[in-house]
């Protein structure tokens, strides 16, 4: 099983990193990206995927997976991070948020999967943490993992419960720094965005704030929105590219998106909650209204203050004052928008459950429209 999963993950990673990204097609974005333009530009953050694609003998189609984000890499279980979360519209799930709201911190990984696999992935994370670390200072094995979801039931046999413990473990064990696979990979394998094939996307920004330089990165699992509302760099792409819609009937703003924001800037929990809220402004740039049946849930964390969070009963934490935080707000909006477009650009056509089909965003049409609206930016 392990060798098969390793090959599948390697194949998915290679396939989803081989094509161009949004900037390569001439899409203009504000802000300066990091060297990888990925959430892993934030030092210590690692990402892993398990991608499950299989046509079963009974006719059902497996198009799903798991994505793992480790805020401190292998040290994530030992040292928590300050964090904050925000629900723009709550028709979705992110476990662990009650304690995050109460304490302002969380330990361990952030996992993203499909709607009906949240339970198994949550339990798998607990088992993985027990396997890789000791009890807490009081001698208790205690864990409230952060696990989020979007619904892939249009392309995936979502009620087949194909995500298992070993798949969550494989995503965790494969988590690494460096480039991040995008599109039809991990938890994003079966996702659809603006009725185009979509999935995982990421981007980053370099920031100057309070006299220092920092990095902010975003990773999204995008599965939301009707075709007509799709806007890229201010261009109403969805109004022009209306053929081959993923759904037969015209739908409202349904679906969901999970947005994870990471930064090395020192921020306190209430400031990270403010940062998480700004992810919704990047989503709005894409044309989303966070419709009634959409689950739009955002998480932000800071890798700073590791010493403060690992120390004893009394400690000191560093933080940027509120008056100096605006560059981080801007970076969150910018990187969120670009991460979603990267997810759309990286995705490939997919046929799935019950013959349902989702086409990828046509790159040539996107370039044509960018030029028509004078928004094309020649790749460097």
C-alpha positions in Angstrom: 0.0 0.0 0.0 2.8 2.4 0.9 4.6 2.0 -2.4 1.4 2.5 -4.4 0.5 5.7 -2.5 4.0 7.0 -2.9 3.9 6.4 -6.7 0.4 8.0 -6.9 1.5 11.1 -4.9 4.7 11.4 -7.0 2.6 11.1 -10.2 0.1 13.7 -9.0 2.8 16.1 -7.9 4.6 15.9 -11.2 1.4 16.2 -13.2 0.1 19.2 -11.3 3.4 21.1 -11.3 4.3 20.5 -15.0 2.0 23.2 -16.4 2.0 27.0 -16.3 0.8 29.1 -13.4 -1.3 32.2 -13.6 1.6 34.6 -14.0 3.0 32.5 -16.8 -0.2 33.2 -18.7 0.1 37.0 -18.3 -2.4 37.4 -15.4 -1.4 40.6 -13.5 -1.3 40.6 -9.7 -0.5 43.2 -7.1 2.4 42.6 -4.6 5.7 40.9 -4.7 5.6 37.1 -4.4 8.2 35.0 -2.6 10.7 32.8 -4.4 8.2 29.9 -4.8 5.0 32.0 -4.7 3.7 29.4 -2.3 2.7 29.0 1.3 6.0 27.1 1.8 7.8 30.4 1.3 7.0 30.9 5.0 9.9 29.2 6.7 9.0 25.9 8.5 5.7 25.4 6.7 5.4 22.1 4.9 2.6 20.7 2.7 1.7 17.1 1.7 -1.0 15.5 -0.5 -2.5 12.1 -1.0 -4.4 11.9 -4.3 -7.0 9.1 -4.9 -8.1 8.5 -8.5 -9.7 5.2 -9.3 -12.5 3.7 -11.5 -14.1 1.0 -9.4 -15.5 -2.3 -10.8 -19.0 -1.3 -9.6 -18.9 1.8 -11.8 -18.2 4.3 -9.0 -15.5 6.9 -9.4 -13.0 7.8 -6.8 -11.8 11.4 -7.2 -10.7 12.7 -3.8 -7.8 13.0 -1.4 -6.3 14.7 1.6 -4.0 17.8 1.9 -1.9 18.4 5.0 -0.3 21.7 6.1 2.2 21.5 9.0 2.7 25.0 10.4 6.1 24.1 12.0 6.9 21.0 9.9 8.0 18.1 12.1 7.8 20.4 15.2 4.1 21.1 14.7 3.1 18.5 17.3 5.5 19.8 19.9 5.0 23.6 19.6 1.7 25.3 18.8 1.1 28.4 16.8 -1.0 31.5 17.5 -4.0 31.4 15.2 -7.4 32.9 14.4 -10.3 31.8 12.2 -13.3 33.3 10.4 -16.4 31.9 8.9 -17.6 34.2 6.0 -20.5 31.8 5.4 -20.9 28.7 7.6 -22.3 25.9 5.4 -19.1 23.9 5.9 -16.9 22.4 8.6 -13.6 23.1 10.2 -13.0 21.2 13.4 -10.9 22.4 16.3 -12.1 26.0 15.9 -14.0 26.2 19.3 -10.7 25.7 21.2 -8.9 27.9 18.7 -11.4 30.7 19.4 -11.0 30.2 23.2 -7.3 29.8 23.4 -5.9 31.7 20.4 -3.6 28.8 19.5 -3.6 25.3 18.0 -1.1 22.5 17.7 -0.5 19.9 15.0 -1.4 20.0 11.3 -4.2 21.6 9.3 -5.9 19.0 7.2 -8.3 19.5 4.2 -10.4 16.8 2.6 -13.9 16.1 1.3 -17.1 16.8 3.3 -17.8 13.2 4.3 -14.3 12.3 5.3 -13.8 14.9 8.0 -14.4 12.4 10.8 -11.9 9.7 9.6 -9.2 12.3 8.9 -9.7 13.9 12.3 -9.4 10.5 14.0 -6.3 9.7 11.8 -4.6 12.9 12.9 -5.1 12.0 16.6 -3.7 8.5 16.0 -0.7 9.9 14.0 0.1 12.4 16.8 -0.1 9.6 19.5 2.3 7.6 17.3 4.7 10.5 16.9 4.8 12.1 20.3 4.3 11.8 24.0 1.5 12.9 26.3 1.2 16.5 27.5 2.7 17.9 30.7 -0.2 16.5 32.7 0.2 13.0 31.2 -2.8 13.2 29.0 -3.2 12.3 25.3 -5.3 15.3 24.3 -5.9 16.6 20.8 -8.5 18.7 18.9 -7.2 18.6 15.3 -8.1 21.2 12.7 -9.7 19.5 9.8 -11.6 21.3 7.0 -13.6 20.3 4.0 -15.3 21.1 0.7 -17.8 18.9 -1.2 -16.5 16.8 -4.1 -19.7 14.8 -4.7 -20.2 15.9 -8.3 -17.1 14.1 -9.5 -16.4 11.8 -6.6 -18.3 8.8 -5.0 -18.4 10.9 -1.8 -20.6 8.3 0.0 -18.1 5.6 -0.7 -15.9 6.8 2.1 -12.7 6.1 0.2 -10.4 8.3 2.3 -8.8 6.1 5.0 -6.5 6.5 7.9 -3.5 5.5 5.8 -4.3 8.2 3.3 -4.2 10.9 5.9 -1.0 9.5 7.3 0.6 9.5 3.8 -0.3 13.2 3.3 1.3 14.0 6.7 4.4 11.9 6.1 4.9 13.3 2.6 4.7 17.0 3.8 7.7 18.9 2.7 8.9 22.4 1.9 9.6 23.6 -1.6 7.1 23.8 -4.5 3.5 22.8 -3.8 1.5 20.8 -6.3 -1.7 22.5 -7.4 -5.0 21.7 -9.2 -6.3 18.1 -9.2 -4.3 17.0 -6.1 -4.9 16.1 -2.5 -8.1 17.4 -1.0 -8.7 19.3 -4.2 -8.7 16.3 -6.5 -12.5 16.4 -7.2 -13.2 20.1 -6.7 -15.0 22.5 -9.1 -14.7 26.3 -9.0 -16.9 28.6 -11.1 -18.0 25.4 -12.9 -14.4 24.8 -14.1 -12.2 22.1 -12.7 -10.3 23.5 -9.8 -8.7 22.3 -6.5 -5.6 23.3 -4.6 -3.8 26.6 -5.2 -1.2 28.6 -3.4 0.6 32.0 -3.5 2.8 34.2 -1.3 3.8 37.8 -0.7 6.9 39.5 0.7 6.0 42.3 3.1 7.6 45.2 4.8 5.9 46.1 8.0 7.0 47.8 11.2 10.5 48.2 9.9 11.1 44.5 9.1 10.6 42.1 6.2 8.1 39.2 6.5 6.5 36.6 4.3 2.9 35.7 4.0 1.5 32.6 2.2 -1.9 31.3 1.3 -3.2 27.9 0.3 -6.8 27.4 -0.9 -9.0 24.4 -1.6 -11.5 26.1 -4.0 -14.9 24.5 -4.8 -17.3 27.5 -5.1 -19.2 29.8 -7.5 -21.2 29.9 -10.7 -19.6 30.5 -14.1 -21.1 33.9 -14.7 -19.4 35.5 -11.7 -15.9 34.5 -12.4 -13.6 37.5 -12.5 -9.9 37.3 -13.0 -7.7 40.4 -12.6 -10.9 42.5 -13.2 -11.8 40.7 -16.4 -15.4 39.1 -16.5 -14.1 35.8 -17.8 -17.2 33.8 -16.8 -19.4 36.0 -18.9 -17.4 35.1 -22.0 -16.5 31.5 -21.5 -19.9 29.9 -20.8 -19.8 26.7 -22.7 -19.3 23.2 -21.2 -20.5 24.1 -17.7 -19.9 21.5 -15.0 -23.6 21.5 -14.0 -26.6 21.1 -16.3 -28.8 23.6 -14.5 -27.8 27.2 -13.7 -26.9 27.3 -10.0 -26.6 30.1 -7.4 -23.3 30.7 -5.6 -23.0 27.2 -4.1 -20.0 25.2 -3.0 -17.2 26.1 -0.6 -13.7 27.3 -0.2 -11.1 26.7 2.6 -8.4 29.4 2.8 -5.3 28.9 5.0 -3.1 32.0 5.6 0.4 31.5 7.1 2.9 34.2 8.0 6.2 34.6 9.9 5.2 38.0 11.1 4.7 38.2 14.9 0.9 38.6 15.4 -1.3 37.9 18.3 -4.5 35.7 18.0 -6.9 38.7 17.7 -4.7 40.1 14.9 -4.6 36.7 13.1 -8.4 36.7 13.2 -8.4 40.1 11.5 -6.0 38.6 8.9 -8.3 35.6 8.3 -11.2 38.0 7.7 -9.3 39.7 4.9 -9.1 36.4 2.9 -12.7 37.0 2.1 -11.8 40.2 0.2 -9.5 38.2 -2.0 -12.4 35.8 -2.6 -14.6 38.7 -3.5 -12.2 39.9 -6.2 -12.9 36.5 -7.9 -16.6 37.3 -8.1 -17.9 35.3 -5.1 -20.7 36.6 -2.9 -20.3 33.8 -0.4 -23.8 32.5 -1.2 -26.2 31.0 1.3 -25.2 27.4 0.7 -21.5 28.0 0.5 -19.0 27.1 3.2 -16.3 29.8 3.2 -14.0 29.2 6.2 -10.6 30.8 6.7 -7.7 30.1 9.1 -4.6 32.3 9.8 -1.6 31.4 11.8 1.8 32.8 12.7 5.0 30.8 13.0 6.6 33.5 15.1 6.8 33.4 18.9 7.8 29.7 19.0 9.8 30.3 22.2 6.9 32.0 23.9 4.5 29.2 23.0 6.9 26.5 24.1 7.9 28.0 27.5 6.5 27.6 31.0 3.9 29.3 33.0 4.9 32.9 32.3 6.3 34.2 29.0 6.6 37.2 26.7 5.3 37.4 23.1 6.4 39.8 20.3 3.8 41.4 18.0 3.3 44.1 15.4 1.2 47.0 16.7 -2.2 47.3 14.9 -1.2 50.6 13.3 1.5 48.8 11.3 -0.6 45.8 10.2 -2.1 47.1 6.9 0.7 45.6 4.7 -0.3 42.1 6.0 -4.0 42.8 5.2 -3.0 43.8 1.7 -0.8 40.7 1.2 -3.6 38.4 2.4 -6.0 39.8 -0.2 -3.5 39.6 -3.0 -2.2 36.2 -2.2 -5.7 34.8 -1.8 -6.8 36.0 -5.2 -3.7 34.6 -6.9 -3.9 31.3 -5.1 -7.5 30.8 -6.4 -6.4 31.7 -10.0 -3.5 29.3 -9.7 -5.9 26.5 -8.7 -8.0 27.2 -11.8 -5.0 27.4 -14.1 -3.3 24.2 -12.7 -6.4 22.1 -12.9 -7.0 19.5 -15.6 -10.2 18.2 -17.3 -11.8 15.5 -15.2 -14.6 13.0 -15.7 -16.1 11.4 -12.6 -19.1 10.0 -10.9 -22.2 9.3 -13.0 -20.4 10.6 -16.1 -20.1 14.1 -14.7 -17.4 16.1 -16.4 -15.6 19.3 -15.5 -13.4 21.1 -18.0 -10.3 23.1 -17.0 -10.2 26.8 -17.6 -9.0 27.2 -21.2 -5.7 29.0 -21.1 -5.9 30.4 -24.6 -9.3 32.0 -23.9 -8.0 33.5 -20.7 -5.0 35.0 -22.4 -7.3 36.3 -25.2 -9.6 38.0 -22.7 -6.8 39.5 -20.7 -5.5 41.1 -23.9 -9.0 42.3 -25.0 -9.5 44.1 -21.7 -5.9 45.5 -21.6 -5.1 43.4 -18.5 -2.4 41.2 -20.0 1.0 41.4 -18.3 3.8 39.7 -20.4 5.5 37.0 -18.3 9.0 37.8 -17.1 
